[in-house]
Amino acid sequence: MLLLRRLTAASIILFGLLITIDGFSQKDNYKKNDKKSKAENKRYEKDLKENPNSAAPHWRHANIVGAFDFAEAQEAWRYYDKALKIDSTNAAIWSDFADYLLRVHEDMRTSLALYERALKLEPDNKKLQGKVDDLTKKVEQIQETARLRSIGRSDHRKVDHGIKYSVISNFDSLQALTLNAESPYAYEKLLKRFLEDDLINEWETYLLCLGYAKTETYSPYSDLSGDLYKNNKDGNYDKTLEHEQELLKENPVSASMYRELMYAHRRKGENEIADRYQRRVQRLYEAMIFTGDGTCDKPYVTLTTTEEYALINYLGLYSTGSQALLTCNGGYADKLSIMDRDEKKGELYFDVRLLFKKMSEAFKK
């Protein structure tokens, strides 16, 4: 006990030192960056006075600010824009702007358009041609990957089925149906139909997921799809499919896992299997949409946090990265901030009581 106290005390002292050191480091960096920024702004103002009608001061300033290793670099595009409004016939400005967007903002498509604009001004520029060719190939690869990974999009956020949310969210009652071998909604019966690609409806698919949540293999925070994604990203499609059948037995209702398996099969030209998995992904997400409307009154029911973000994508929305755990409709819910394609912001809510219930049961064992 005494040793533990000493270690704890030492850890606290070390932690305090680290905070102090990090604080000094941040202050030093801020001073250094602020000094660097002010010196460049002073130089820029002098340059503007000497060359008031030229694009060059804005161009030079954009190149310098764009090379900063702190946040100010994010805004350098404004000065390229100013330079091009004065002189849009200078291929080098277009090229430098493209270099900047690619390096700082990782915007391949816009960068490619700017390189192509520069190349029109200097069609014999071999260096520019090389940049256009290289980036065209990368953009095409990204587009091909997006096509092969596509599972489609939903055109609705809710289903008007007339079933009260109090019924849909009565997990104990519904799971009892899946545990009854005589019921048409027995888990094993639904699973057999699902794996045989019988077109079970959203209600049946939802009950299938609830039935899976009662099995020993249900693990709310396992990341099988994450490992498969890494394999696919590295081009190791055979490794993704190496344990395909075992993975399906372990979690036959993971939409994210099916998507990775689908993508690997498509990369190998096995489109029939890939299409089958795509249909399963869509059914699982449509079943999630069936459970609610994404509001705090009727949050979507989910088995894992991974599927929350995946459903956002399926709805054609974007996650802004902001998340909070709160109480909705008498239970825990995740609130995720979202944005649509018109950059309109909002929230989606997900009922996570099944996750907490499983964790609670695990702690009791």
ROLUMBA-151913 format. One record per residue (C-alpha): residue in three letters; x, y, z negated. Coordinates in pm, 1 decimal, always signed. Layout:
! residues N
resn / u / v / w
ALA / X / Y / Z
...
! end
This chain:
! residues 365
resn / u / v / w
MET / +0.0 / +0.0 / +0.0
LEU / +284.5 / +237.2 / -89.1
LEU / +454.1 / +159.8 / +243.5
LEU / +129.8 / +227.5 / +425.8
ARG / +96.6 / +563.5 / +250.3
ARG / +453.5 / +653.9 / +342.9
LEU / +395.2 / +555.8 / +705.7
THR / +72.2 / +751.1 / +714.6
ALA / +238.3 / +1056.7 / +566.4
ALA / +526.6 / +1026.0 / +811.0
SER / +281.7 / +991.4 / +1098.4
ILE / +96.6 / +1305.4 / +990.8
ILE / +423.8 / +1499.7 / +968.8
LEU / +531.5 / +1371.3 / +1311.5
PHE / +192.0 / +1453.0 / +1460.7
GLY / +216.7 / +1804.3 / +1317.4
LEU / +561.7 / +1848.0 / +1465.2
LEU / +440.1 / +1731.2 / +1804.4
ILE / +152.2 / +1978.8 / +1796.0
THR / +393.5 / +2256.5 / +1698.8
ILE / +639.9 / +2164.2 / +1971.3
ASP / +363.6 / +2136.8 / +2229.8
GLY / +225.6 / +2474.5 / +2119.4
PHE / +565.6 / +2642.2 / +2160.0
SER / +607.0 / +2472.2 / +2496.7
GLN / +273.2 / +2602.2 / +2620.1
LYS / +353.2 / +2954.8 / +2501.8
ASP / +692.8 / +2942.4 / +2671.7
ASN / +535.1 / +2819.5 / +2996.4
TYR / +268.3 / +3088.5 / +2982.5
LYS / +529.0 / +3362.5 / +2934.3
LYS / +745.1 / +3219.7 / +3210.3
ASN / +452.6 / +3186.8 / +3453.1
ASP / +314.5 / +3530.1 / +3365.0
LYS / +653.8 / +3689.7 / +3427.4
LYS / +683.7 / +3507.3 / +3758.9
SER / +334.4 / +3611.3 / +3864.9
LYS / +382.3 / +3979.4 / +3772.4
ALA / +715.0 / +3996.0 / +3956.4
GLU / +557.9 / +3852.6 / +4272.3
ASN / +257.3 / +4086.6 / +4252.0
LYS / +493.7 / +4381.9 / +4218.9
ARG / +688.3 / +4264.6 / +4524.2
TYR / +360.6 / +4212.1 / +4715.7
GLU / +236.8 / +4566.5 / +4638.1
LYS / +568.5 / +4711.2 / +4757.1
ASP / +548.8 / +4502.8 / +5074.7
LEU / +193.3 / +4626.5 / +5141.1
LYS / +296.1 / +4991.5 / +5105.0
GLU / +581.6 / +4942.5 / +5351.2
ASN / +370.5 / +4738.9 / +5598.5
PRO / +7.4 / +4849.7 / +5541.7
ASN / -132.6 / +4728.7 / +5874.5
SER / +63.3 / +4405.7 / +5908.5
ALA / -42.7 / +4049.0 / +5834.8
ALA / +309.3 / +3969.1 / +5713.9
PRO / +275.6 / +4093.2 / +5349.3
HIS / -35.8 / +3880.6 / +5293.1
TRP / +125.5 / +3583.1 / +5465.4
ARG / +446.0 / +3608.8 / +5260.9
HIS / +247.4 / +3650.4 / +4939.3
ALA / +30.9 / +3347.0 / +5023.4
ASN / +338.1 / +3128.8 / +5082.4
ILE / +499.3 / +3236.6 / +4753.8
VAL / +185.9 / +3208.7 / +4537.4
GLY / +92.0 / +2881.5 / +4706.2
ALA / +424.4 / +2736.6 / +4593.4
PHE / +365.0 / +2820.8 / +4224.7
ASP / +339.6 / +2518.9 / +3996.2
PHE / +58.6 / +2671.9 / +3788.1
ALA / -310.4 / +2754.2 / +3836.2
GLU / -262.6 / +3073.8 / +4037.3
ALA / -159.1 / +2861.4 / +4334.9
GLN / -523.1 / +2754.3 / +4373.4
GLU / -615.0 / +3104.5 / +4491.2
ALA / -343.1 / +3152.2 / +4754.0
TRP / -590.0 / +3075.2 / +5035.2
ARG / -735.9 / +3425.3 / +4990.3
TYR / -414.9 / +3582.2 / +5118.6
TYR / -385.2 / +3349.6 / +5418.1
ASP / -741.1 / +3454.6 / +5500.5
LYS / -644.2 / +3822.7 / +5479.8
ALA / -343.6 / +3764.3 / +5702.3
LEU / -548.7 / +3584.2 / +5967.0
LYS / -812.1 / +3858.9 / +5972.5
ILE / -532.7 / +4094.7 / +6079.8
ASP / -350.7 / +3853.0 / +6312.3
SER / -526.1 / +3536.6 / +6426.9
THR / -280.7 / +3478.2 / +6714.4
ASN / +14.8 / +3373.6 / +6496.6
ALA / +40.1 / +2994.6 / +6502.6
ALA / +281.1 / +2992.2 / +6207.2
ILE / +21.1 / +3147.4 / +5974.8
TRP / -235.8 / +2884.4 / +6073.5
SER / +24.9 / +2612.1 / +6021.2
ASP / +137.5 / +2743.6 / +5682.4
PHE / -226.6 / +2774.1 / +5573.6
ALA / -281.9 / +2410.3 / +5673.8
ASP / +33.1 / +2300.9 / +5487.6
TYR / -95.5 / +2478.8 / +5176.8
LEU / -446.5 / +2330.9 / +5188.1
LEU / -303.1 / +1984.9 / +5234.5
ARG / -49.3 / +2017.6 / +4952.5
VAL / -249.6 / +2208.5 / +4690.0
HIS / -614.1 / +2124.6 / +4767.8
GLU / -565.0 / +1790.3 / +4945.5
ASP / -816.0 / +1902.5 / +5209.0
MET / -723.2 / +1687.4 / +5507.0
ARG / -1013.3 / +1776.3 / +5736.1
THR / -974.4 / +2153.7 / +5707.1
SER / -596.9 / +2123.5 / +5736.2
LEU / -634.9 / +1922.0 / +6055.5
ALA / -863.5 / +2189.1 / +6203.3
LEU / -607.8 / +2458.7 / +6121.4
TYR / -318.6 / +2259.4 / +6271.0
GLU / -523.8 / +2211.2 / +6587.4
ARG / -592.3 / +2585.6 / +6600.8
ALA / -219.7 / +2651.7 / +6569.8
LEU / -142.3 / +2396.2 / +6841.6
LYS / -377.3 / +2572.8 / +7084.2
LEU / -166.4 / +2883.2 / +7035.3
GLU / +160.4 / +2689.1 / +7080.2
PRO / +74.4 / +2378.8 / +7288.9
ASP / +441.1 / +2286.5 / +7340.9
ASN / +526.1 / +2287.6 / +6969.1
LYS / +633.7 / +1927.7 / +6904.1
LYS / +642.5 / +1971.7 / +6525.2
LEU / +282.5 / +2090.5 / +6523.0
GLN / +181.8 / +1808.7 / +6754.7
GLY / +338.8 / +1560.2 / +6515.5
LYS / +142.9 / +1706.3 / +6222.7
VAL / -181.3 / +1686.2 / +6421.4
ASP / -115.3 / +1325.8 / +6524.4
ASP / -20.1 / +1211.7 / +6172.1
LEU / -313.8 / +1381.6 / +6004.7
THR / -559.3 / +1266.1 / +6272.5
LYS / -457.3 / +908.1 / +6200.8
LYS / -501.5 / +957.0 / +5824.7
VAL / -843.5 / +1121.1 / +5864.6
GLU / -956.4 / +839.9 / +6094.8
GLN / -841.6 / +584.5 / +5836.3
ILE / -1037.9 / +765.8 / +5564.7
GLN / -1347.5 / +778.8 / +5784.7
GLU / -1315.2 / +408.8 / +5863.4
THR / -1277.5 / +327.2 / +5494.3
ALA / -1584.9 / +537.2 / +5414.1
ARG / -1782.1 / +354.5 / +5683.0
LEU / -1681.0 / +11.1 / +5558.2
ARG / -1748.8 / +103.7 / +5195.0
SER / -2085.3 / +260.7 / +5270.3
ILE / -2387.4 / +103.7 / +5101.5
GLY / -2632.6 / +363.0 / +5231.1
ARG / -2820.1 / +629.6 / +5038.3
SER / -3151.1 / +646.5 / +4857.8
ASP / -3401.1 / +908.3 / +4973.2
HIS / -3583.5 / +919.5 / +4639.4
ARG / -3505.4 / +955.3 / +4267.9
LYS / -3813.5 / +782.4 / +4131.4
VAL / -4079.0 / +525.9 / +4221.0
ASP / -4447.1 / +596.9 / +4152.1
HIS / -4540.0 / +248.7 / +4029.4
GLY / -4778.1 / +347.1 / +3751.0
ILE / -4602.4 / +148.0 / +3478.6
LYS / -4559.7 / +345.4 / +3157.2
TYR / -4204.8 / +416.2 / +3047.5
SER / -4288.2 / +275.5 / +2705.1
VAL / -4343.9 / -60.4 / +2877.3
ILE / -4029.8 / -38.3 / +3090.5
SER / -3815.0 / +53.3 / +2789.6
ASN / -3959.9 / -214.9 / +2559.2
PHE / -3649.8 / -430.0 / +2599.4
ASP / -3730.4 / -691.3 / +2335.9
SER / -4069.2 / -769.3 / +2487.5
LEU / -3941.0 / -783.5 / +2844.7
GLN / -3633.2 / -987.9 / +2756.1
ALA / -3860.8 / -1238.1 / +2581.6
LEU / -4019.0 / -1300.7 / +2923.1
THR / -3678.9 / -1379.3 / +3073.5
LEU / -3603.7 / -1626.4 / +2791.0
ASN / -3929.3 / -1818.4 / +2848.0
ALA / -3850.7 / -2109.4 / +3079.3
GLU / -4220.3 / -2135.8 / +3175.9
SER / -4242.3 / -1772.8 / +3283.7
PRO / -4207.0 / -1679.2 / +3653.7
TYR / -3971.1 / -1412.0 / +3520.3
ALA / -3737.8 / -1657.0 / +3349.2
TYR / -3377.2 / -1541.2 / +3396.1
GLU / -3256.5 / -1859.7 / +3567.5
LYS / -3549.2 / -1852.2 / +3813.1
LEU / -3492.0 / -1488.4 / +3902.5
LEU / -3116.7 / -1541.5 / +3932.9
LYS / -3165.5 / -1837.2 / +4168.5
ARG / -3390.9 / -1632.1 / +4392.9
PHE / -3155.5 / -1334.0 / +4384.7
LEU / -2848.4 / -1540.0 / +4478.2
GLU / -3043.5 / -1714.7 / +4753.1
ASP / -3125.7 / -1367.0 / +4886.9
ASP / -3495.1 / -1404.4 / +4828.4
LEU / -3630.5 / -1048.9 / +4849.4
ILE / -3736.6 / -1008.7 / +4488.0
ASN / -3895.6 / -671.1 / +4416.0
GLU / -3765.1 / -389.6 / +4195.2
TRP / -3958.0 / -505.8 / +3887.6
GLU / -3821.2 / -859.4 / +3920.9
THR / -3468.7 / -728.9 / +3982.3
TYR / -3495.6 / -511.9 / +3670.6
LEU / -3609.2 / -813.3 / +3463.8
LEU / -3317.7 / -1009.4 / +3609.1
CYS / -3079.6 / -742.1 / +3475.4
LEU / -3250.2 / -746.4 / +3135.6
GLY / -3217.2 / -1125.1 / +3129.9
TYR / -2846.8 / -1098.4 / +3208.4
ALA / -2810.6 / -855.0 / +2917.3
LYS / -2909.6 / -1143.6 / +2686.3
THR / -2634.7 / -1374.4 / +2812.0
GLU / -2297.6 / -1432.4 / +2643.5
THR / -2109.6 / -1302.0 / +2947.6
TYR / -2271.8 / -956.8 / +2936.9
SER / -1994.5 / -711.2 / +2848.4
PRO / -2094.6 / -343.8 / +2878.6
TYR / -1740.3 / -209.8 / +2909.6
SER / -1564.7 / -475.7 / +3117.4
ASP / -1403.8 / -331.3 / +3429.4
LEU / -1398.5 / -614.0 / +3681.0
SER / -1490.7 / -380.7 / +3966.0
GLY / -1199.5 / -151.7 / +3872.9
ASP / -947.5 / -430.5 / +3924.4
LEU / -1109.1 / -522.6 / +4256.7
TYR / -1099.8 / -158.6 / +4365.5
LYS / -724.8 / -145.4 / +4298.4
ASN / -672.0 / -459.6 / +4507.2
ASN / -877.0 / -316.1 / +4793.5
LYS / -699.8 / +18.9 / +4775.5
ASP / -366.8 / -164.0 / +4812.3
GLY / -503.5 / -368.9 / +5103.2
ASN / -497.5 / -693.5 / +4900.6
TYR / -834.7 / -816.6 / +5026.1
ASP / -750.6 / -1184.0 / +4977.7
LYS / -667.7 / -1110.1 / +4614.0
THR / -1005.9 / -938.5 / +4575.4
LEU / -1180.8 / -1249.4 / +4707.1
GLU / -953.8 / -1500.6 / +4533.5
HIS / -1189.4 / -1551.3 / +4236.1
GLU / -1508.8 / -1439.2 / +4408.8
GLN / -1733.7 / -1723.1 / +4291.4
GLU / -1608.2 / -1707.9 / +3931.6
LEU / -1673.3 / -1334.3 / +3925.5
LEU / -2026.2 / -1383.2 / +4054.0
LYS / -2093.2 / -1637.4 / +3780.9
GLU / -1953.7 / -1403.7 / +3516.6
ASN / -2160.6 / -1105.4 / +3628.7
PRO / -2412.1 / -1170.8 / +3907.4
VAL / -2581.5 / -829.0 / +3866.8
SER / -2285.1 / -589.1 / +3896.0
ALA / -2357.8 / -360.0 / +4189.2
SER / -2006.4 / -211.3 / +4175.7
MET / -1849.7 / -557.0 / +4193.4
TYR / -2066.9 / -653.2 / +4492.0
ARG / -1958.1 / -335.1 / +4665.2
GLU / -1589.2 / -421.5 / +4630.7
LEU / -1652.0 / -777.9 / +4751.1
MET / -1857.9 / -637.6 / +5039.6
TYR / -1574.0 / -405.6 / +5139.3
ALA / -1312.5 / -683.7 / +5129.5
HIS / -1529.1 / -906.7 / +5349.3
ARG / -1583.0 / -623.7 / +5595.9
ARG / -1208.0 / -564.7 / +5615.2
LYS / -1167.0 / -933.0 / +5699.2
GLY / -1439.9 / -914.5 / +5964.8
GLU / -1681.5 / -1130.8 / +5764.3
ASN / -1977.8 / -902.7 / +5823.5
GLU / -2257.5 / -1151.3 / +5751.7
ILE / -2141.1 / -1200.4 / +5391.6
ALA / -2070.3 / -827.1 / +5358.3
ASP / -2422.6 / -737.1 / +5472.4
ARG / -2568.2 / -982.3 / +5221.4
TYR / -2373.6 / -817.3 / +4940.1
GLN / -2477.2 / -471.5 / +5060.8
ARG / -2843.4 / -569.9 / +5031.9
ARG / -2781.7 / -692.3 / +4676.2
VAL / -2615.5 / -361.9 / +4584.3
GLN / -2911.6 / -168.8 / +4720.3
ARG / -3162.8 / -387.1 / +4533.5
LEU / -2979.0 / -338.3 / +4205.8
TYR / -2966.5 / +40.2 / +4246.1
GLU / -3330.0 / +55.9 / +4356.7
ALA / -3417.6 / -138.7 / +4040.5
MET / -3236.8 / +127.1 / +3834.1
ILE / -3434.1 / +400.5 / +4009.9
PHE / -3751.5 / +200.2 / +3940.2
THR / -3691.8 / +228.8 / +3563.6
GLY / -3728.3 / +607.0 / +3537.7
ASP / -3671.4 / +941.1 / +3703.5
GLY / -3338.8 / +1047.4 / +3550.0
THR / -3495.1 / +1294.8 / +3306.8
CYS / -3457.1 / +1290.6 / +2929.3
ASP / -3820.5 / +1174.7 / +2906.1
LYS / -3760.4 / +887.0 / +3147.2
PRO / -3386.6 / +812.4 / +3169.0
TYR / -3268.0 / +541.9 / +3407.2
VAL / -3195.2 / +214.7 / +3227.5
THR / -2836.5 / +97.0 / +3278.2
LEU / -2622.9 / -194.9 / +3163.7
THR / -2286.4 / -24.4 / +3211.8
THR / -2148.6 / +328.5 / +3232.9
THR / -1978.9 / +235.7 / +3561.8
GLU / -2316.7 / +201.9 / +3729.5
GLU / -2421.8 / +546.9 / +3611.0
TYR / -2163.0 / +712.3 / +3833.0
ALA / -2227.3 / +467.5 / +4115.8
LEU / -2600.4 / +546.2 / +4113.3
ILE / -2523.0 / +918.2 / +4129.7
ASN / -2329.8 / +850.1 / +4449.2
TYR / -2611.7 / +629.6 / +4585.6
LEU / -2852.7 / +919.7 / +4533.3
GLY / -2628.0 / +1140.8 / +4748.0
LEU / -2515.5 / +1347.8 / +4449.3
TYR / -2181.0 / +1430.2 / +4290.7
SER / -2070.0 / +1404.1 / +3929.4
THR / -1909.1 / +1721.3 / +3793.8
GLY / -1731.1 / +1518.1 / +3524.2
SER / -1928.6 / +1659.2 / +3231.0
GLN / -2092.8 / +1398.5 / +3005.6
ALA / -2268.9 / +1396.5 / +2667.7
LEU / -2432.5 / +1137.2 / +2444.2
LEU / -2764.1 / +1243.4 / +2297.1
THR / -3109.2 / +1116.2 / +2201.1
CYS / -3380.6 / +1080.7 / +2463.5
ASN / -3717.7 / +915.3 / +2420.5
GLY / -3619.7 / +775.5 / +2082.0
GLY / -3288.1 / +621.6 / +2184.5
TYR / -2931.2 / +694.8 / +2293.1
ALA / -2882.0 / +834.5 / +2641.7
ASP / -2592.4 / +958.5 / +2850.5
LYS / -2638.7 / +1299.8 / +3008.2
LEU / -2425.1 / +1343.8 / +3321.4
SER / -2392.7 / +1677.3 / +3497.3
ILE / -2445.1 / +1651.0 / +3870.8
MET / -2438.1 / +1863.4 / +4184.0
ASP / -2615.4 / +1810.9 / +4515.7
ARG / -2475.9 / +1871.3 / +4863.2
ASP / -2591.5 / +2234.8 / +4847.7
GLU / -2389.1 / +2275.4 / +4524.6
LYS / -2706.8 / +2305.0 / +4316.8
LYS / -2630.9 / +2181.4 / +3965.3
GLY / -2845.0 / +1963.4 / +3738.3
GLU / -2838.1 / +1662.3 / +3505.5
LEU / -2925.4 / +1294.8 / +3515.7
TYR / -3000.4 / +1091.1 / +3203.8
PHE / -2929.1 / +721.6 / +3147.5
ASP / -3075.7 / +503.8 / +2872.2
VAL / -2777.1 / +325.6 / +2711.7
ARG / -2955.1 / +143.0 / +2430.8
LEU / -2874.6 / -197.4 / +2582.2
LEU / -2502.4 / -115.5 / +2567.1
PHE / -2523.6 / -14.3 / +2201.5
LYS / -2737.1 / -316.1 / +2119.3
LYS / -2477.4 / -552.3 / +2267.0
MET / -2196.0 / -378.4 / +2082.6
SER / -2389.7 / -397.6 / +1756.4
GLU / -2446.5 / -770.3 / +1803.4
ALA / -2076.3 / -822.7 / +1874.3
PHE / -1976.9 / -646.5 / +1550.8
LYS / -2209.6 / -868.3 / +1348.3
LYS / -2035.1 / -1186.1 / +1464.0
! end
